[in-house]
Amino acid sequence: MTAQSKSRKPRPARPAQATAASQPKVAPVPTPAAPPASAPVAVTGVGPQVVGLPRGFGRIPVAKVSPVIEGGAYPAKAVVGELIPIRAKVFREGHDAVNASVILSDPDGVELRVDMVPVEPVGLDPWEAWVRPDRAGDWSFRVEGWSDPWATWLHNAEAKLPAGVDIELVCLEGRALMERTAEAAEAAGDPVEASILRATAMLLIPQRDPSDLLEVATGAGIQRAMKAYGPRDLVTPTADFPLQVDRRQALFSSWYEFFPRSIGASYDPATKTWTSGTFDSCHTRLEEVAAMGFDVVYLPPIHPIGTAFRKGRNNTLIPRPADPGSPWAIGGPAGGHDAIHPDLGDFAAFDRFVAKANSLGLEVALDFALQASPDHPWVTTHPEWFTTRLDGTIAYAENPPKKYQDIYPINFDNDRDGLYREVLRILRLWIAHGVTIFRVDNPHTKPLEFWAWLMREIRTTNPEVLFLAEAFTRPEMMHALGKIGFHESYTYFTWRNEKWELEEYLTELSTEMDSFYRPNFFVNTPDINPAYLQGGNPAAFAIRAILAATLSPAWGVYSGYELFEHEPLKAGGEEYRDSEKYEYRPRDFAAEPNLNLLIGTLNQIRRDHPALQQLRQISFQHAPHDQVLAFAKTDGDDTVVVIVSLDQNNTVESDVYLDFAALGLAGASSVTLRDELTGATFTWTDRNFVRLTPAAPAHILHLVHQG
Amino acid sequence: MTAQSKSRKPRPARPAQATAASQPKVAPVPTPAAPPASAPVAVTGVGPQVVGLPRGFGRIPVAKVSPVIEGGAYPAKAVVGELIPIRAKVFREGHDAVNASVILSDPDGVELRVDMVPVEPVGLDPWEAWVRPDRAGDWSFRVEGWSDPWATWLHNAEAKLPAGVDIELVCLEGRALMERTAEAAEAAGDPVEASILRATAMLLIPQRDPSDLLEVATGAGIQRAMKAYGPRDLVTPTADFPLQVDRRQALFSSWYEFFPRSIGASYDPATKTWTSGTFDSCHTRLEEVAAMGFDVVYLPPIHPIGTAFRKGRNNTLIPRPADPGSPWAIGGPAGGHDAIHPDLGDFAAFDRFVAKANSLGLEVALDFALQASPDHPWVTTHPEWFTTRLDGTIAYAENPPKKYQDIYPINFDNDRDGLYREVLRILRLWIAHGVTIFRVDNPHTKPLEFWAWLMREIRTTNPEVLFLAEAFTRPEMMHALGKIGFHESYTYFTWRNEKWELEEYLTELSTEMDSFYRPNFFVNTPDINPAYLQGGNPAAFAIRAILAATLSPAWGVYSGYELFEHEPLKAGGEEYRDSEKYEYRPRDFAAEPNLNLLIGTLNQIRRDHPALQQLRQISFQHAPHDQVLAFAKTDGDDTVVVIVSLDQNNTVESDVYLDFAALGLAGASSVTLRDELTGATFTWTDRNFVRLTPAAPAHILHLVHQG
């Protein structure tokens, strides 16, 4: 049996939909000789698709297909409208021409063909096509390698005609190929191309001047017709690989984190008691957060907090009566993960909070910390969900010899079915109350297969729901969490301060990790007060905000950042002094100085520029100064060049070299750039001078004109 | 269902067979609680095994398993007695200890467990085990990740006991683990270990001094017992991956190529005719080849040669009547690929030739060039096995506008079944006449799937038969040929002359490519007269022979090399002048000067040293001089250090630094080395001085003593 005869279930072809772009830009073309149109094949596909796996080389070998995650066990990830590369090694025996296509299958099973092109270094046989899925759902793709008789003939004609070799035969073969292609065009309902092909065939007259014959063979019209309907022999498909297309916010979003209990909290010195902030007292703050351009508000756990072994201010072991405890010590008499802390309000108040947020264009992300305080209802109702030690006690969290007695970790292996069902119930409860994103606390301390199962279940009913992994651990686990389904992840960004570190990390994120791990660059968190910021220098806060907001399509700010909060609990440590984790922290967000304006500007620039809403197309530009980071991002026609000083204390001056060719500006002698931070306009060549100061540490330059 | 409950077909365990070695050296240990012994499960496995593929992460994640070829579609390759690394990334959630084992399955399906160990850099979670398969056949392996309660306990004990924390509980848990392990030892029929475990458990008395308790927990006896019978929880197996173990000659062999028609050929000036050499006239030459220490004689095609478009001397288009033609223009009235050129003798003569070779310890490798002269019988009996062009003629080989009209390429797609069957018949014919190796001409010009099928078929009946790919093409195809089944391949060695090129190439061969591509370093071929040799300097020939014979476990020499033949047909080209491909080339192999003695010495050194019979364990050593290449190879207790000058014209002097630690000589202050080329003995430290001359361009140093 030849590869050609491998039968594939015919599917309706969807010609020329604008959902795919190849690189260089080539319009998608219809599959020739398409099977008769019929209703699209419905695919129930909400969970990961079951896919065949590649089983070795076929007639036309296609290898190293990407993006493929763990052999196809998990889907590669993209978002709606994102330009993503599909790559493979394609090669063949002998000297005949090889070619390749991507067959993209949308969530309804409708197929679209996109031509691949060979790319550098050609000696290593890489091919690629860039595609842009136009809606969310479970897509798939395969690569087809094929023999290209027209390219083979053209290569021969170009070698033989000028040399006067085999002219009669070359013309005969060329005419036959054109006739064959005309038939395919006719079958596809394109009589015009068919006529062009037939007429061109008549021009291949051996007696003509060879250069005239070559002109006939290489004309734009015939090339276009061949590209659309030309013969594809020995078509050899790979397996179909899953591609999960999420809503755009899975990649591009701006997060703001605050503790609702702090917003509007007040202290009565007379009674030495605190009145907690509530969901209802947060509405004004939601308006301010929306005004700064954020689109996600993320709340630490909002559940009842245990009192057993409660932590006091600054993580002390003996709390004062007024200390509210850590929101991550979940569970008390008022309930567990399915309850709301009575101080914050009830479900109706939560619903009002969500409605207010949504009315402002904000989504609500809830913390999901799968652990319990000793007072959690589960401890008595389901002790099997914890680990009972040989002395009969329930195991608390430990990092021996340190003990975290306020936290009981979950045991996932004692009652898998019961626990899994309960967790699913809880998430569905919060989804029913409008939560669309879960920020998962320490997912790397729970089994991977649990998360894989949970996210698959949620995706079945709520594909719009997103999960952010708060994992700070070794690379293999970080990667694996992304592979099994987390839509986004915390990153190493807070520890990447040097220019080489940032360049190396972003290169890794945007190439090796781009199809399974989506970074969310938080500039700070309640757990991380970065060393770079601990001097309290406003320039440092501006620099890190600019880096996060422009390097990563998703970024996040934990409240207090805009007020330059920076005191560490201990020198050399990363905990905040007077950490909000253990106490109320009402703030005057209008106090001067603050970063509100810069943050709002950054979020507006991000909304204006598709280039900043994606990660895959980033290129670092050469700036000799080691405290000047320069990079460009591009999406379609939008190009943004960012130049940032990493020196929070000193003015730096440097040349910046723009790689015009790599930016698609080959041939340009200059470009006009508008600084989106200041409105100033510059004309730059491929070598430019910048001067950056602590007060104005960056340019965010939009390419508005090419000269 | 938990991962633990995934049922696997129980197989008999084979305890402690000496077929596996881990790195660092750890004796294989029996699987605890082995199922009752029964007859080994017979596996018919002579073709590639059908294997499951990894389907994502399990309870204990195991990823990036190697060696796995194209997702398990093809077997990884090893030879009998070869030390091979099995690697994986193994990690888990949280803080409990993770561990991993390799389960190796021999051709009878008998399983053997080998412990894996974590290796550097530990932050990236790599684990490995080195195994040494002890016989040929279709093996398989899987990796099992598991939770290690003993290691978890030990880690806790080491943190808690000295701190005086939870001493009672730590003792309780330790005793329970020892009791559980004692039961496993008992079940495995090891009452002694069971007793040791039970007695040790009694020593964990909380009232004792903590340092005494730690001593109990970390004693050698208890560690050994735990390694053998300790608990393995949440065992999570990967799929089983195929491992094809070939006979040793697939990796380690020394090839000599000659044209039988030249051996004993004579020219009669009177009649201007040649008398061809014959199989029978080669017997003496076989003795000489064996005396030089070779183990394979490789013959260019021995079939009838076409006369249509026959090439004359020096590849001219007009042959003289006496010109014998190229052996690769296969087929004439006397037959095709299943016939012998009448000038060489008949099948009986061929059988005598093979018998003589075998009696000398030589295998016979036959060229298999799947192409035809226009006079080949297939052209008339099976024109469908060629490509008929639109003008009715059969397509000859072309590189437009160049034509190779003496060669008709095969068309593999017209009559797949008929052609495939015929090729299989031909190979079986030659195998029946004692051919054990096929050197396949230009396999990259034929479909990969054809070769995959053919080698699978041959392996079913003749697993001892080996195939050498004569492919000089792009890396993807070179790799693919190895992956689909070629046992060995020609290489880029002849074009790697600089030190950095050799280091880079050998590193690639010995790491990335080690499990699918076995190099055979030919110093020359009838098609390749390397530029480095064209000056005719005997030192150049010695240097390249030493490099090939020591860098690669397989190397090859085409006759004439030992006589320093070096004249190119054209300056800048690689064809030999008066190439033997187109004429008789009788030689006086005893003529002085020659390389016979050096070649014999090299082959003897290769036989004496297992280190030179393998590729995976090679480490380049630092020599500041860029014309001095230094490397070490190791296998088990055998270490050979090679220092070669790459300068064929000048004396070079350099320091050579030996990396004692990397060579397993940590702590040594000096080593005693014996030069296997000269017998001289040296005492070297980690820095040494060498002086290499064109007359003595290398040291091949055997490590005989560590001081």
Interface residues (C-beta under 8 A of the other chain):
Chain A: M1 T2 A3 Q4 L53 P54 R55 G56 F57 G58 R59 P61 A63 E70 G71 A73 Y74 K89 F91 E93 G94 H95 G123 L124 D125 H155 N156 A159 K160 A163 V165 E168 L169 L172 E173 A176 L234 R389 L390 D391 E398 N399 P400 P401 K403 P409 D413 R416 H444 T445 K446 P447 L448 E449 A452 R474 P475 E476 M477 A480 K483 I484
Chain B: M1 T2 A3 Q4 L53 P54 R55 G56 F57 G58 R59 P61 A63 E70 G71 A73 Y74 K89 F91 E93 G94 H95 G123 L124 D125 H155 N156 A159 K160 A163 V165 E168 L169 L172 E173 A176 L234 R389 L390 D391 E398 N399 P400 P401 K403 P409 D413 R416 H444 T445 K446 P447 L448 E449 A452 R474 P475 E476 M477 A480 K483 I484
